[in-house]
Amino acid sequence: MSATRELSRRGFLRMGAAAGGLVFTLQLLPFGQRSAAAAAEAAAAVLPGLSPNLFVELQRDGGVIITCHRSEMGQQTRTSMAQLVADELEADWARVVVRQAPGDPKYGDQNTDGSKSVRLNFTRLRQAGASVRQLLHLAAADTWQVPVAECSSELGVVYHRASGRQLGYGELVDRAAALPLPEPASATLKTRDQWRYIGKAVASVDLDDVLHGTARFGMDVQLPGMLVAVIARPPVVFGRVKSLDDKAARATPGVVDVIQLDPPSPPVAFKALGGVAVIADNTWTALQARGKLEIDWLDGDNGDYDSGQFMESMVATVGKPGTVVRAQGDVDRALAGATKTVEAVYRAPHLAHATMEPPAATAVVTAASAEVWACTQNPQAARSSVAEALGLKPEQVVVHVTLLGGGFGRKSKQDFVVEAALLARATGKPVKVVWSREDDIQHDYYHTISAQYLKAGLDAEGKTIGWLQRTVFPSIGSTFNAGQVSPLDFELGMGAQDNPFAIDNLRIEKGEAKAYTRIGWLRSVINILHTFSAQSFACELAQAAGADPKDYLLQLIGPARTVELPDLPVKYANYGAAQAEYPIDTGRLRHVIETVAERSDWNRKRKQGRALGIAAHRSFLSYVATVVEVEVKADGSWIIPSVHTVIDAGTVVNTDHVTAQCEGGTVFGVSCAIGAISFREGRAQQSNFHDYRVARMSQAPRMIDVHIVPSSAPPAGVGEPPTPPVAPALCNAIQVATGKRIRDLPVPLRL
């Protein structure tokens, strides 16, 4: 029997503090002690309240439980979703508890990606709250025998002002239960001037639990009799085990079993990668035993993938005409007649998500059911993926959503959840699959590698009269269709097709590229690539014209107008929104540029070795402009003294959270600029933070200034739009400071 004891992270911190090795000013509550939210839910189980719709439960003591159907990964969606409901409900925020929804189609879309949680649910959740408020008014009016129009609500109390009577929401539960719920669409919503919580800086509902160590993330799940699994996965996608010697691993005290998992058949989708799983009674033992496995791998067709050689093939592809996806005017004639032409090729490598918490999932499986606990962004996809893998019906699978220690798109892929389910079935016991950091870096759904070619013609006054852009990258579609070699429509609509420049002669082309590894969406997706190339090239054109980069960018954008994209060879996706409601509005784009220039003191006197760079982009229906200040040292190292970001996201729900997303998106953007995953012989060459670079303190901005443009426009995305302008703004600043133009990412830490 193993002498190793499973120790939680919180337990480790408490032991260190008790031993005098660590000192904290934060009191850590015992792991497993109920948080306030858990206590409220336990109380509700004893004394059930009224659940008039999917999102609201009224308690007899006056408390309100609001169900959040989206995943929380640090973007504070649980808080903003609750704000929308609570505001229209006129709930007392101090009495609100948020409950996490399981994966279930009854909630509609639960996929927490694409920066669309608020946008898709803004009206729906307000109506859910307003209809319950109206129900309570009806219950009070029925109790008092007064016209319902004479009833009003404030902070969890219904008032009849004319008679001075009042009833708390809890007192009305039984009466309301006997009445039909008004149709949500017919509920009268508050006007903006009546909003109590929407648009305000409401603190996170999870803050106390996180600070006190009681919040439960995927890695924190513990079940009676649970085993832990770590997996030696094929180093090459679609690889398989040729031979295995597991005697040493099985002999390790605490190891319960060693199980081979079958490799997936193409396409890889959300399937488990296969390999060899070590099952043990604790994580440390499983990891140590995995290191004792002797495996000879068959690499398969992807075993010769070399990302350096592949990049050169993509550069050759963008050097030739591609398939036109947008065209206006006569680009060839404009370029031929230009006074000056400028052309460039921009390269960007694969990136890893590198979330703070690597993937983790726990499963219990019987012959007729499966129950899963996972840090997933997409619980319904987890539900269907597990059902498919186990041969169950989706309704036989329950998925509980934990908090996510970061997501960035990685945890919307369900391979790690499927692994837990397969191993739980094989062992007949609860199994938690744990990914190490090395697993996470070397078996990711990587952000795609890319080559971009741009060519522009300038007239005698320096005005751009022709623009040609070619984009080539392995598509996300290849993950779901092994034959997909061309970008999908939505990928082209992320910074290529939707070019906002007022250039009479413009053509965008795409090329083909096969994928040799798993390609997935990462925070801001293809906007990262297209914005890096287009906004860097705009600065190059300003230099060629002898103009200020900010002024030239505004000149390229042209006057305030709506950019129309009719009759395109490839449909423009517009992030799934109607262009009539969410047009490409260059007036808003100009405004964020002008505002960020003012806030950053763009025209300040430059110091030796210090410079400002600017970039702007519309993505996920929001408009963001960023100015990065760079200071280059004598030894070529550089720091970022400041970043100024201005965002116009339409109507915002929580100003503090928008600010935090801009700050986090900026740091993530720096990581995208300096990070790189490379492949040789089909294998990722990086394995941890010692060789996969993310922004550390030395690269992170010393100061980030965020300004939110007040707006009554419909709500747009927030989590992803701050990231794309960072890399080009950084490179543009380096260009001004040093004269060096960086066209190939990653940006070196020493120039």
Residue pairs with C-beta under 8 A, 6 or more apart in sequence:
1 253
1 254
2 253
2 254
2 280
2 281
2 282
2 285
3 253
4 253
4 254
4 281
4 282
4 284
4 285
5 282
6 228
6 281
6 282
6 283
7 15
8 31
8 220
8 222
9 219
9 220
10 28
10 31
10 213
11 31
13 22
13 24
13 28
13 213
14 28
16 22
17 23
17 24
17 28
26 211
26 212
27 212
28 212
28 213
29 212
29 213
29 214
31 213
31 214
31 220
32 222
33 214
34 42
34 214
35 208
35 209
35 212
35 214
35 215
36 97
36 208
36 209
37 97
37 98
37 99
37 205
37 209
38 214
40 63
40 65
40 97
41 65
41 97
41 99
43 59
43 61
44 57
44 59
44 63
44 65
47 59
47 60
47 61
49 57
49 58
49 59
49 60
49 63
49 65
49 170
49 173
50 57
50 58
50 173
50 176
50 177
51 57
51 58
52 58
52 131
52 132
52 135
52 176
52 181
53 128
53 131
53 132
53 181
53 184
54 67
54 69
54 101
54 106
54 107
54 128
55 66
55 67
55 69
55 85
55 125
55 128
55 129
56 64
56 65
56 66
56 67
56 85
56 89
56 128
56 129
56 132
57 64
57 65
57 66
57 67
57 99
58 64
58 132
58 136
58 169
58 170
58 172
58 173
58 176
59 65
59 170
59 173
60 170
60 173
61 170
62 92
62 95
62 156
62 168
62 169
62 170
62 171
63 95
63 96
63 97
63 170
64 86
64 89
64 91
64 92
64 95
64 96
64 97
64 156
64 169
65 96
65 97
65 98
65 99
66 81
66 82
66 85
66 86
66 91
66 96
66 97
66 98
66 99
67 98
67 99
67 100
67 101
68 77
68 78
68 81
68 82
68 98
68 99
68 100
68 101
69 81
69 101
69 107
69 108
69 110
70 77
70 78
70 81
70 110
70 112
70 117
70 121
71 77
71 110
71 112
71 376
71 377
71 378
71 379
71 401
71 404
71 407
71 411
72 78
72 100
72 206
72 403
72 404
73 112
73 375
73 377
73 403
73 404
73 405
73 406
73 407
73 408
73 411
74 404
74 405
74 406
74 407
74 664
75 117
75 657
75 661
75 718
75 719
76 204
76 206
76 654
76 657
76 660
77 112
77 117
77 118
78 98
78 100
78 204
78 205
78 206
79 98
79 202
79 203
79 204
79 205
79 206
79 654
79 657
80 117
80 118
80 653
80 654
80 657
81 98
81 117
81 118
81 121
81 125
82 96
82 98
82 205
83 197
83 198
83 200
83 202
83 653
83 654
84 118
84 121
84 122
84 125
84 126
84 129
84 198
84 653
85 91
85 125
85 126
85 128
85 129
86 93
86 96
86 129
86 197
87 126
87 129
87 190
87 195
87 196
87 197
87 198
88 125
88 126
88 127
88 128
88 129
88 130
88 133
88 187
88 189
88 190
89 129
89 130
89 132
89 133
89 153
90 133
90 153
90 154
90 155
90 156
90 196
91 129
91 155
91 156
91 169
92 155
92 156
93 197
93 202
95 156
96 205
97 205
98 205
98 206
100 400
100 401
100 402
101 107
101 110
101 379
101 401
102 379
102 398
102 399
102 400
102 401
103 110
103 376
103 378
103 379
103 380
103 382
103 383
103 398
103 399
103 401
104 110
104 379
104 380
104 383
105 380
108 124
109 120
110 378
110 379
110 380
111 377
111 378
111 380
111 381
111 412
112 377
112 378
112 407
112 412
113 377
113 378
113 407
113 409
113 412
113 521
114 575
114 576
114 620
114 717
114 720
115 620
115 622
115 716
115 717
115 718
115 719
115 720
115 721
116 575
116 576
116 620
116 717
118 653
118 715
118 718
119 577
119 621
119 714
119 715
119 716
119 717
122 651
122 653
122 714
122 715
123 189
124 184
126 189
126 190
127 184
127 185
127 187
127 189
128 184
130 184
130 187
130 188
130 189
130 190
131 181
131 182
131 183
131 184
131 186
131 187
132 181
133 153
133 187
134 182
134 187
134 188
135 176
135 179
135 181
135 182
136 153
136 158
136 169
136 172
136 176
137 148
137 151
137 152
137 153
137 158
138 148
138 176
138 179
138 182
139 158
139 172
139 175
139 176
139 179
140 151
140 158
140 160
140 167
140 172
140 175
141 147
141 148
141 150
141 151
142 175
142 179
143 167
143 172
143 175
144 160
144 163
144 165
146 160
146 162
146 163
150 160
150 161
150 162
151 158
151 159
151 160
152 158
152 159
152 161
153 159
156 168
156 169
157 166
157 167
157 168
157 169
158 166
158 167
158 168
158 169
158 172
159 165
159 166
160 166
192 199
192 712
198 651
198 653
199 651
199 652
199 653
199 654
199 655
200 654
200 655
201 654
201 655
201 656
202 654
202 656
203 656
204 210
204 657
206 215
206 403
209 215
210 403
215 403
216 402
216 403
217 357
217 360
217 375
217 402
217 403
217 404
217 405
218 357
218 359
218 360
218 361
218 362
218 373
218 374
218 375
218 376
218 402
218 403
218 404
218 405
219 357
219 358
219 360
219 375
219 405
219 434
220 402
221 360
221 362
221 373
221 402
221 432
223 362
223 364
223 430
223 432
224 430
225 429
225 430
226 362
226 429
226 430
226 431
226 432
227 256
227 279
227 280
227 281
227 427
227 429
227 430
227 431
227 432
228 279
228 280
228 281
228 282
228 283
228 285
228 286
228 431
228 432
228 434
229 277
229 278
229 279
229 280
229 286
229 419
229 420
229 423
229 431
229 432
229 433
229 434
230 277
230 278
230 283
230 286
230 287
230 290
230 433
230 434
230 435
230 436
230 439
231 261
231 273
231 275
231 276
231 277
231 278
231 290
231 419
231 433
231 439
232 275
232 276
232 277
232 278
232 290
232 293
232 295
233 273
233 274
233 275
233 439
233 443
234 240
234 241
234 263
234 273
234 274
234 275
234 297
234 299
235 297
235 299
235 442
235 682
235 683
235 684
236 297
236 299
236 300
236 302
236 303
236 305
236 681
236 682
236 683
237 268
237 273
237 300
237 302
237 516
237 517
237 518
237 682
238 263
238 264
238 266
238 268
238 300
238 301
238 302
239 263
239 274
239 297
239 298
239 299
239 300
239 302
239 303
239 682
240 263
240 274
240 297
240 298
240 300
241 260
241 274
241 275
241 276
241 295
241 296
241 297
241 298
242 295
242 296
242 297
242 298
243 295
243 296
244 260
244 276
244 293
244 294
244 295
244 296
245 293
245 294
245 295
246 258
246 276
246 293
246 294
248 289
248 292
248 293
248 294
249 255
249 258
249 278
249 289
249 290
249 292
249 293
250 257
250 258
250 289
252 280
252 285
252 288
252 289
252 292
253 285
254 280
254 281
254 282
254 285
254 289
255 278
255 279
255 280
255 285
255 286
255 289
256 279
256 280
256 281
256 427
257 279
257 426
257 427
258 276
258 277
258 278
258 279
258 289
258 293
259 276
259 277
259 279
259 423
259 426
259 427
260 274
260 275
260 276
260 277
261 272
261 273
261 274
261 275
261 276
261 277
261 419
261 422
261 423
262 274
263 273
263 274
263 275
264 271
264 272
264 273
264 274
265 271
266 482
267 478
267 479
267 480
267 481
267 482
268 479
268 518
269 479
269 480
270 381
270 385
270 413
270 414
270 415
270 418
271 385
271 389
271 415
271 418
272 389
272 415
272 418
272 419
272 422
273 415
273 443
276 290
276 293
276 295
277 419
277 423
277 433
278 286
278 289
278 290
278 293
279 286
279 423
279 427
279 431
280 286
280 289
283 434
286 434
287 436
299 681
299 682
302 516
302 517
302 682
303 681
303 682
304 681
304 682
305 516
305 517
305 679
305 681
305 682
306 679
306 680
306 681
307 349
307 350
307 449
307 677
307 678
307 679
307 680
308 678
308 680
310 449
310 513
310 516
310 679
311 347
311 349
311 449
311 451
313 513
314 449
314 450
314 451
314 472
314 473
314 511
314 513
315 345
315 347
315 451
315 453
317 451
317 472
317 511
317 512
317 513
318 345
318 451
318 452
318 453
318 470
318 471
318 472
318 511
319 345
319 453
320 511
321 509
322 470
322 472
322 509
322 510
322 511
323 486
323 509
323 510
323 511
323 569
324 507
324 508
324 509
324 569
325 492
325 496
325 497
325 508
325 509
325 510
325 568
325 569
325 570
326 496
326 497
326 499
326 506
326 507
326 508
326 565
326 568
326 569
326 570
327 506
327 507
327 508
327 569
328 504
328 505
328 506
328 507
329 466
329 503
329 504
329 505
329 506
330 505
331 466
331 467
331 468
331 505
331 506
331 507
333 505
334 457
334 465
334 466
334 504
334 505
335 341
335 455
335 456
335 457
335 466
335 468
335 505
336 457
337 457
337 465
338 456
338 457
338 458
338 459
338 465
338 466
339 457
339 458
339 459
339 460
340 457
340 458
340 544
341 455
341 456
341 457
341 458
342 455
342 456
342 458
342 537
342 540
342 541
342 544
343 453
343 454
343 455
343 456
344 453
344 454
344 455
344 533
344 536
344 537
344 540
344 741
344 743
345 451
345 452
345 453
345 454
345 743
346 450
346 451
346 452
346 454
346 532
346 533
346 536
346 537
346 743
346 744
347 450
347 451
347 452
347 743
347 744
347 745
348 449
348 450
348 452
348 528
348 529
348 532
348 745
349 449
349 675
349 676
349 677
349 678
349 745
349 746
350 446
350 447
350 448
350 449
350 517
350 676
350 677
350 678
350 679
351 446
351 447
351 522
351 528
351 672
351 675
351 676
351 677
352 440
352 441
352 444
352 446
352 447
352 675
352 677
352 686
352 692
353 406
353 407
353 408
353 409
353 410
353 440
353 444
353 445
353 447
353 520
353 522
353 523
354 440
354 441
354 671
354 675
354 689
354 692
354 694
355 404
355 405
355 406
355 407
355 408
355 410
355 411
355 440
356 405
356 406
357 375
357 404
357 405
357 406
358 434
358 435
358 436
358 437
358 439
358 440
359 375
359 410
359 411
359 415
359 416
359 433
359 435
359 439
359 440
360 374
360 375
360 416
360 432
360 433
360 434
360 435
361 372
361 373
361 374
361 375
361 376
361 416
361 417
361 419
361 420
361 421
361 432
361 433
362 372
362 373
362 374
362 420
362 430
362 431
362 432
362 433
363 370
363 371
363 372
363 373
363 386
363 417
363 420
363 421
363 423
363 424
363 430
363 431
364 370
364 371
364 372
364 424
364 430
365 371
365 390
365 421
365 424
365 425
368 392
368 396
369 392
369 396
369 397
369 398
370 386
370 387
370 390
370 392
370 396
370 397
370 398
370 421
370 424
370 425
371 397
371 398
371 400
372 382
372 383
372 386
372 397
372 398
372 399
372 400
372 417
372 420
372 421
373 400
373 402
374 382
374 399
374 400
374 401
374 402
374 416
374 417
374 420
375 401
375 402
375 403
375 404
375 405
375 407
375 411
376 382
376 399
376 401
376 404
376 411
376 412
376 414
376 417
377 404
377 407
377 409
377 411
377 412
378 411
378 412
378 414
379 399
379 401
380 399
381 412
381 414
382 399
382 414
382 417
383 394
383 397
383 398
383 399
384 394
384 397
385 414
385 417
385 418
386 392
386 397
386 399
386 414
386 417
386 418
386 421
387 393
387 394
387 396
387 397
389 418
389 421
389 422
390 397
390 421
390 422
390 425
399 417
404 411
408 522
408 523
408 668
409 445
409 520
409 521
409 522
409 523
409 525
410 440
410 444
410 445
410 520
410 522
412 521
413 445
413 520
416 433
416 435
419 433
420 431
420 432
420 433
423 431
423 433
424 430
424 431
435 443
437 687
437 688
437 689
438 687
438 688
441 677
441 684
441 686
441 687
441 688
441 692
442 683
442 684
442 686
442 687
443 684
444 518
444 520
444 677
444 684
445 479
445 518
445 519
445 520
445 521
446 517
446 518
446 519
446 520
446 522
446 677
446 684
447 519
447 520
447 521
447 522
447 528
447 672
448 473
448 474
448 475
448 476
448 515
448 519
448 526
448 529
449 473
449 474
450 471
450 472
450 473
450 529
451 472
451 473
452 469
452 470
452 471
452 472
452 529
452 530
452 532
452 533
453 468
453 469
453 470
454 467
454 468
454 469
454 470
454 533
454 534
454 537
455 466
455 467
455 468
456 464
456 466
456 467
456 468
456 537
456 541
457 464
457 465
457 466
457 505
458 464
458 465
458 541
458 544
458 545
459 465
462 544
462 545
462 546
462 547
463 545
463 555
464 501
464 503
464 541
464 556
465 503
465 504
465 505
466 503
466 505
466 506
467 499
467 501
467 503
467 505
467 506
467 507
468 506
468 507
468 509
469 496
469 499
469 507
469 508
469 509
469 533
469 534
470 508
470 509
470 510
470 511
471 487
471 492
471 496
471 508
471 509
471 510
471 511
471 529
471 530
471 533
472 510
472 511
472 512
472 513
473 487
473 491
473 513
473 526
473 529
474 485
474 513
474 514
474 515
474 516
474 519
475 484
475 485
475 486
475 487
475 488
475 491
475 513
475 515
475 519
476 488
476 491
476 519
476 520
476 521
476 525
477 484
477 487
477 488
477 491
478 484
478 485
478 514
478 515
478 519
479 515
479 518
479 519
479 520
484 515
485 512
485 513
485 514
485 515
486 510
486 512
487 510
487 526
489 570
489 571
489 572
489 573
490 573
490 575
491 525
491 526
492 508
492 510
492 526
492 570
492 572
493 572
493 573
493 574
493 575
494 525
494 526
494 527
494 530
494 619
495 526
495 527
495 529
495 530
495 531
495 534
495 617
495 619
495 724
496 508
496 510
496 526
496 530
497 508
497 565
497 568
497 570
497 572
498 563
498 565
498 572
498 574
498 584
498 618
499 506
499 508
499 534
500 557
500 563
500 584
500 586
500 589
500 618
501 556
501 557
501 558
502 556
502 557
502 558
502 559
502 561
502 586
503 556
510 570
516 679
516 682
517 679
517 682
517 684
522 528
523 665
523 668
523 719
523 720
523 723
524 619
524 620
524 665
524 720
524 721
524 723
524 724
525 720
527 617
527 619
527 720
527 723
527 724
528 672
528 723
528 724
528 727
530 724
531 615
531 617
531 619
531 724
531 725
531 727
531 728
532 724
532 727
532 728
532 731
532 745
533 728
534 728
535 553
535 615
535 616
535 617
535 725
535 728
535 729
535 732
536 615
536 728
536 731
536 732
536 741
536 742
536 743
538 549
538 552
538 553
538 556
538 615
539 549
539 552
539 553
539 613
539 614
539 615
539 728
539 731
539 732
539 735
540 735
540 741
541 552
541 556
542 548
542 549
542 551
542 552
542 553
543 549
543 735
545 552
547 555
549 613
549 614
549 732
549 736
550 593
550 597
550 602
550 614
553 593
553 614
553 616
554 590
554 593
554 594
557 586
557 589
557 590
557 593
558 586
559 586
560 585
560 586
560 587
560 590
561 586
561 587
562 583
562 584
562 585
562 586
563 583
563 584
563 585
563 586
565 572
565 579
565 584
572 579
574 582
574 621
575 582
575 620
575 621
575 717
577 621
581 714
582 621
582 714
582 716
584 618
585 623
588 618
588 623
588 648
588 709
588 713
589 616
589 618
589 623
589 625
591 623
591 648
591 709
592 616
592 623
592 624
592 625
592 646
592 647
592 648
592 709
593 614
593 616
593 625
593 646
595 625
595 646
595 707
595 709
596 614
596 616
596 625
596 626
596 627
596 644
596 645
596 646
596 707
597 603
597 614
597 625
597 627
599 627
599 644
599 646
599 705
599 707
600 612
600 627
600 629
600 642
600 644
600 705
602 612
602 614
602 627
604 612
606 612
606 736
609 631
609 632
609 633
609 634
609 737
610 629
610 630
610 631
610 632
610 641
610 737
611 629
611 630
611 733
611 734
611 735
611 736
611 737
612 627
612 628
612 629
612 630
612 733
612 736
613 627
613 628
613 630
613 728
613 729
613 730
613 731
613 732
613 733
613 734
613 735
613 736
614 625
614 626
614 627
614 628
614 729
614 732
615 625
615 626
615 724
615 725
615 726
615 728
615 729
615 732
616 623
616 624
616 625
616 626
616 725
617 623
617 624
617 721
617 724
617 725
618 624
618 721
619 717
619 720
619 721
619 724
620 716
620 717
620 719
620 720
620 721
621 650
621 716
621 717
622 647
622 648
622 649
622 650
622 716
622 717
622 718
622 721
623 647
623 648
623 649
623 709
623 721
624 645
624 646
624 647
624 648
624 662
624 721
624 722
624 724
624 725
625 645
625 646
625 725
626 643
626 644
626 645
626 646
626 666
626 669
626 722
626 725
626 726
626 729
627 643
627 644
627 645
627 729
628 640
628 642
628 643
628 701
628 726
628 729
628 730
628 732
628 733
629 640
629 641
629 642
629 643
629 733
630 638
630 639
630 640
630 641
630 730
630 733
630 734
630 737
631 638
631 639
631 640
631 641
631 737
632 638
632 734
632 737
632 738
632 751
633 639
635 750
636 750
636 751
637 749
637 750
637 751
638 734
638 737
638 749
638 751
639 698
639 699
639 702
640 670
640 699
640 700
640 701
640 702
640 730
641 701
641 702
641 703
642 701
642 702
642 703
642 704
642 705
643 666
643 701
643 703
643 704
643 705
643 726
643 729
644 704
644 705
644 707
645 662
645 666
645 704
645 705
645 706
645 707
645 722
645 725
646 706
646 707
646 709
647 658
647 662
647 706
647 707
647 708
647 709
647 718
647 721
647 722
648 708
648 709
648 711
648 713
649 658
649 708
649 709
649 711
649 715
649 716
649 717
649 718
649 721
650 711
650 712
650 713
650 714
650 715
650 716
651 711
651 712
651 713
651 714
651 715
652 658
652 708
652 711
652 715
652 718
653 715
655 708
657 718
658 706
658 708
658 718
659 706
659 708
661 718
661 719
661 722
662 704
662 706
662 718
662 722
663 704
663 706
664 722
665 719
665 720
665 721
665 722
665 723
665 726
666 701
666 704
666 722
666 723
666 726
667 695
667 700
667 701
668 695
668 723
668 726
669 722
669 723
669 724
669 725
669 726
669 727
669 730
670 695
670 699
670 700
670 701
670 726
670 727
670 730
671 693
671 694
671 695
672 723
672 726
672 727
672 745
673 726
673 727
673 730
673 731
673 745
673 746
673 747
674 693
674 694
674 695
674 699
674 746
674 747
674 749
675 692
675 693
675 694
675 746
676 686
676 692
676 693
676 745
676 746
677 684
677 685
677 686
677 692
678 684
678 685
678 686
679 685
685 691
686 692
693 746
693 749
699 749
727 745
727 747
730 747
731 741
731 742
731 747
734 740
734 742
734 747
734 751
735 741
735 742
738 751
740 751
